[in-house]
């Protein structure tokens, strides 16, 4: 009978040669930490990509809205109607101004100053089923819809013209207005912040051209667009007779 001690020695040697596979607690903690860093980096990259896509798409929306706004104004100005002499005569003292006058003024709205433009045009856009056309009174003005948020509206009324009043029903042609600047140029080329074709100061003339600069969007996604519009018709100086 073999000695049990002798028989157990090969078994003990075999156990010593068998390698034990596994991870220690420290290794698991380190691996988990590294995995969390990788996952956070990947998701962070995805967030950056998606946020950049949103910014690009929003910038495209602002560009289209700004361009459409200027195109609308260009169409209105290109159809400008100006009453010429001898049909036009400077207004008498305290007389009603011409319904076809050209007026540009600056209004204080909220905490900002914005221009208001009023002129006559053939570019009437009917908002109802009625397709009636003719000379319209076009007014562009900025209104505050919320605290610090502004929109550009377009009023379009056919003759007979009534005293202008701002209405919430007037179509919004541009939102998120940051700034809106309009300059007027006469035959002498001088830049004017305002205009009134029914006053002696402007010698009853209308502008030759108008420059428009529009800035829309947010502080993070701003977009600006500007242009100079040469008016198709303008009235030269008119001498007032007694």
C-alpha positions in Angstrom: 0.0 0.0 0.0 1.4 3.3 -1.1 2.0 6.0 1.4 -0.8 8.6 1.4 1.8 11.4 1.9 3.7 10.2 -1.1 0.6 10.2 -3.3 -0.4 13.7 -2.2 2.9 15.3 -3.3 2.1 15.3 -7.0 -1.3 16.8 -6.4 0.2 19.6 -4.4 2.7 20.3 -7.1 -0.1 20.4 -9.7 -2.0 22.9 -7.7 1.1 25.1 -7.5 1.5 25.1 -11.3 -2.2 26.1 -11.9 -2.4 29.9 -12.3 -5.3 31.7 -10.7 -7.1 34.1 -13.2 -9.2 37.1 -12.0 -9.2 40.8 -11.1 -8.5 42.5 -7.8 -10.9 45.1 -6.4 -8.4 47.9 -7.3 -8.2 46.7 -10.9 -12.0 46.7 -11.2 -12.2 50.2 -9.7 -9.5 51.5 -12.1 -11.2 49.9 -15.1 -14.6 51.3 -14.1 -13.0 54.8 -13.7 -11.4 54.6 -17.1 -14.6 53.4 -18.7 -16.6 56.3 -17.2 -14.0 58.7 -18.7 -14.4 57.2 -22.1 -18.2 57.2 -22.0 -18.3 60.8 -20.8 -15.9 61.9 -23.5 -18.0 60.1 -26.2 -21.3 61.6 -25.0 -19.7 65.0 -24.6 -18.6 64.8 -28.2 -22.1 63.9 -29.3 -23.5 66.8 -27.4 -21.1 69.2 -29.0 -21.9 67.9 -32.5 -25.7 68.1 -31.9 -25.4 71.6 -30.4 -23.4 72.8 -33.4 -26.0 71.3 -35.7 -28.7 73.3 -33.8 -26.7 76.5 -34.1 -26.1 76.0 -37.8 -29.8 75.3 -38.5 -30.8 78.3 -36.4 -28.4 80.5 -38.3 -29.8 79.3 -41.6 -33.3 80.1 -40.3 -32.2 83.6 -39.4 -30.5 84.1 -42.7 -33.7 83.1 -44.6 -35.9 85.2 -42.4 -33.7 88.3 -42.8 -33.4 87.8 -46.6 -37.1 87.4 -47.0 -37.7 90.6 -45.0 -35.4 92.6 -47.2 -36.9 91.1 -50.3 -40.4 92.2 -49.1 -39.1 95.7 -48.5 -37.4 95.8 -51.8 -40.6 94.8 -53.6 -42.5 97.6 -51.8 -39.9 100.2 -52.5 -39.7 99.2 -56.2 -43.4 99.9 -56.5 -43.2 103.2 -54.7 -45.8 105.8 -55.7 -44.9 109.5 -55.5 -47.2 112.3 -56.4 -45.4 114.7 -58.8 -46.0 118.4 -59.8 -48.2 119.9 -61.0 -50.5 117.4 -59.3 -48.5 117.8 -56.1 -48.4 121.0 -54.3 -46.8 121.7 -50.9 -49.3 121.7 -48.1 -50.7 125.0 -46.8 -50.3 125.9 -43.1 -52.4 123.4 -40.9 -53.5 121.6 -44.1 -53.8 117.8 -44.2 -50.5 116.2 -45.5 -50.5 114.4 -48.8 -51.8 110.8 -48.4 -48.8 109.8 -50.6 -46.2 111.3 -48.4 -42.9 109.6 -47.6 -42.1 109.7 -43.9 -39.2 108.1 -42.0 -39.0 108.7 -38.2 -37.4 107.2 -35.1 -39.6 105.8 -32.3 -38.6 104.9 -28.8 -39.8 101.4 -28.0 -38.9 99.7 -24.8 -35.2 100.5 -24.2 -34.3 101.0 -27.8 -34.9 103.3 -30.7 -36.3 101.9 -34.0 -37.3 103.5 -37.3 -40.8 103.7 -38.7 -41.2 104.1 -42.4 -44.4 105.2 -44.1 -44.9 105.5 -47.9 -47.3 104.7 -50.7 -46.8 101.8 -53.0 -48.6 99.7 -55.6 -47.2 96.5 -53.9 -50.4 95.8 -52.0 -50.6 92.2 -50.6 -54.2 91.2 -49.9 -54.6 89.1 -46.8 -58.2 88.0 -47.6 -59.9 86.4 -50.5 -60.5 89.8 -52.0 -58.1 90.4 -54.8 -58.5 94.1 -55.0 -55.4 96.1 -55.9 -54.4 99.7 -56.0 -52.2 102.2 -54.1 -51.6 101.1 -50.5 -50.2 102.8 -47.5 -47.2 100.7 -46.4 -45.8 101.2 -42.9 -42.9 99.2 -41.4 -42.6 99.5 -37.7 -41.1 97.6 -34.7 -43.3 96.5 -31.8 -42.3 94.8 -28.5 -44.1 91.4 -28.1 -42.4 90.5 -24.8 -40.0 92.3 -22.4 -36.9 92.9 -24.5 -38.2 90.9 -27.6 -39.0 92.8 -30.7 -40.6 92.0 -34.1 -40.9 93.9 -37.3 -44.4 94.4 -38.6 -45.8 95.5 -42.0 -49.0 97.4 -42.3 -50.7 97.4 -45.7 -53.9 99.5 -46.2 -55.6 100.4 -49.5 -57.1 103.8 -50.1 -58.8 105.7 -48.6 -56.1 105.9 -46.0 -57.2 106.2 -42.4 -54.9 107.5 -39.6 -52.3 104.9 -39.0 -52.6 102.8 -35.9 -50.5 99.9 -34.8 -52.4 96.6 -34.7 -51.5 93.2 -33.4 -53.1 91.8 -36.6 -50.5 93.4 -38.8 -48.3 90.6 -40.2 -44.9 90.0 -38.6 -42.2 89.8 -41.3 -39.2 89.4 -39.0 -38.8 88.1 -35.4 -36.1 88.4 -32.8 -35.0 91.9 -33.9 -31.8 93.0 -32.2 -31.4 96.3 -34.2 -33.0 97.9 -37.2 -31.4 101.0 -38.8 -32.7 103.0 -41.8 -30.8 105.9 -43.4 -32.2 108.2 -46.2 -30.2 109.9 -48.9 -31.3 112.9 -51.0 -30.0 114.2 -54.2 -27.1 115.8 -52.4 -26.0 112.4 -51.1 -26.2 113.5 -47.5 -27.3 110.8 -44.9 -30.4 111.5 -42.9 -31.8 109.7 -39.9 -35.3 110.8 -40.7 -37.4 112.2 -43.6 -40.6 114.0 -44.2 -41.6 114.9 -47.7 -44.2 117.3 -46.5 -41.9 119.8 -44.7 -39.9 122.8 -45.9 -36.8 121.3 -44.2 -36.7 118.7 -46.9 -37.9 121.1 -49.6 -40.8 118.7 -50.2 -38.6 116.1 -51.8 -38.5 112.3 -51.4 -35.4 110.3 -50.9 -33.3 109.0 -53.8 -32.1 105.9 -51.9 -32.6 104.1 -48.6 -30.1 102.0 -46.7 -31.3 99.3 -44.4 -29.4 97.3 -41.8 -31.1 94.5 -39.9 -29.7 92.5 -37.1 -31.6 89.5 -35.8 -31.1 86.5 -33.6 -29.5 86.1 -30.2 -26.3 87.1 -28.5 -25.0 83.5 -29.2 -26.4 83.3 -32.8 -26.5 86.8 -34.3 -27.1 87.5 -38.0 -27.0 90.8 -39.7 -27.9 91.8 -43.3 -27.8 95.2 -45.0 -28.5 96.7 -48.4 -29.0 100.0 -50.2 -32.1 100.4 -52.3 -32.2 102.9 -55.1 -35.7 104.2 -55.4 -37.3 103.9 -58.8 -38.8 107.4 -58.6 -38.3 110.5 -56.5 -39.6 114.0 -56.3 -37.2 116.9 -56.7 -37.3 120.2 -54.8 -40.7 122.0 -55.1 -40.9 125.7 -54.6 -43.8 126.7 -52.4 -46.0 129.5 -53.9 -48.0 131.9 -51.8 
